[in-house]
Amino acid sequence: MTYFNNLTCALLIAIKKTMQSGSNKKTISNKITALTLSFLCCCLLLAPITAHSSAASIVIDADTGNIIHASNSSQLWFPASLTKVMTLYLVFKALKYGQIKLQDKLTVSKLAASQPPSKLGLTPGKTLTMEQAILAVATRSANDAAYLLAEYQGKTVKNFALKMTIQAKALGMNNTRFFNANGLPHAEQVTTARDMAVLARAIQHDFPEYYKYFSTPSFTYNKRSYSNINGFLNAYSGADGIKTGFTCGSGYNLIASATRKDKRLIAVVMGTKNSYTRTKEMKALLNKGFKDIDANTLSKNISDPQPKTLKPAIYLLSTTQCNQTYKASSYKNRISGWTVAFGAFVKKSQARELLKKVKPKMMRQAKYGHPVILKRMINGVYLWHALWSGLKKTQAGKICKTLWAKDEYCRAMHPILFSKK
C-alpha cells in the first residue's frame, strides 16, 4: 500500500511539473494522458490477484441445481478416489432394486487383496459383508474393498468400469470416463468438477437411505474399529459427506456437502497442493456459497448443456511435492530406513499405548529398529501415528504379512516418504 501511495504522489508531482512547463495545452494534455496510462499499467501489475489455489472448483445448490460458483469446472481432471462415489452409486442402485443385499458375503480375491493403499488390509479367502465393504469404501477409501465390490457386481473390474461410464453418461456426466473402480492412476480415467457435482447431487437424491454411509464416524470389521478418514466432516459445521481423493496426478480433491438451516450445498475442489489447503479452500467456498445461495448470479444450472471441454491440462504434483505429503517431524526425529505404520489416532496417548502393546512382538520379530510417534496431517486433521522405524525392506514386508494374516492393520513405508530433501 505504501508503494501504491508513493506511485500516486509521483504521478501528481509529474502532472504538476508538466502543467507548470512552458509547453502548449495540447502537449501538456498528451503528456498527462501518457503519464496516466503508465500509472494505470503499474496499478494493474501491482494489484493483488485473488484466485483459488485449486485448478477447478464448483459450488451448487443441492436442491435446485443452480450453480453459485464455478472455476474451470469443465476442465478434464483425474478423479483419484472420487471415483469411488460412482462405484458406490452402482452398488446403491443394485441394493435399491434388490439385486444384492447388505448381508451378502463377499470373498476376498487375490487381486482385491493386492491393491495398494489406502486399503483395509483384506487377505485372500477372508469374507466380509456387503455393508462392511461399502463402509470401508465410503469411510476409509479402501482400494481393496472398492475392487472387491467391482468384482462382485461386475464379475470383472473392466466390466464394472464400463457400467460406471455408461451410468455417468446417463446422469449427464459427459466428460467422465472410468477404467477402474477405486481411482488408482489411469491415463484415460478423467472427469470434471462439474461432473463430480452432478454425481454427488444424484447419489443424494436417488439413494438418501444409503447416503448416510459417507458420514458414518466409524465401523467395525473383524473385531477392529475403523474411523472415517474424511477430516472435513469434523472441520466444517453442517458437513454431511462425501469424499476425499488424492494421487500425485490429481492433487488433492474433495467433494463436500453441507447443510445450514434449510439450505444444502454441494461443492467440489480439485487439484489443491495439500490437504490443509483443500480444507481451507472448501470452507471458503461453502461459506461464500451459503452467503450467495439466493443470488444465482451465474444464472446457470448444473443440468444445463455442458460447454465444450477444454484441452486436458491435468494437474501434476512433482515427485518431491508428492513425497512431502508424508513429511512431518516426530518429537524424537528418529525415522530412518523402512518404517512400519500400525495406526493413526486423535490422541498421542493412544499411539503410545499401541506401541507399548506391539513392542515385545517387534523386539522378538525385528530384533532391531525402534518405536516412533509421528504427528502428521491427514485430510486436514492432525493425527498421531504409531510407527516402528529403522527396518530393512524385507523385514518391514515380513512384519506386515504377519499382521495382515491376523487381520491387523500394517503398512510398510519406503524411506523416501520421510526424506528431508
Secondary structure, DSSP 8 states (H G I E B T S, - for coil): -HHHHHHHHHHHHHHHHHHHSS--HHHHHHHHHHHHHHHHHHHHHHS-----SSSEEEEEETTT-BEEEEESTTS-B--GGGHHHHHHHHHHHHHHTTSS-TT-EEE--HHHHT--SS-----TT-EEEHHHHHHHHHHH--HHHHHHHHHHHHSSHHHHHHHHHHHHHHHT-TT---S-SS----TT--B-HHHHHHHHHHHHHH-HHHHGGGG--EEEETTEEEE---THHHHSTTEEEEEEEEETTTEEEEEEEEEETTEEEEEEEEEESSHHHHHHHHHHHHHHHHHHTTT-TT--BTTS--------------HHHHHHTT---BSS----SEEEEEEEESSHHHHHHHHHHHHHHHHHHTSS-EEEEEEEEETTEEEEEEEEEEE-HHHHHHHHHHHHHTT---EEE-GGGG---
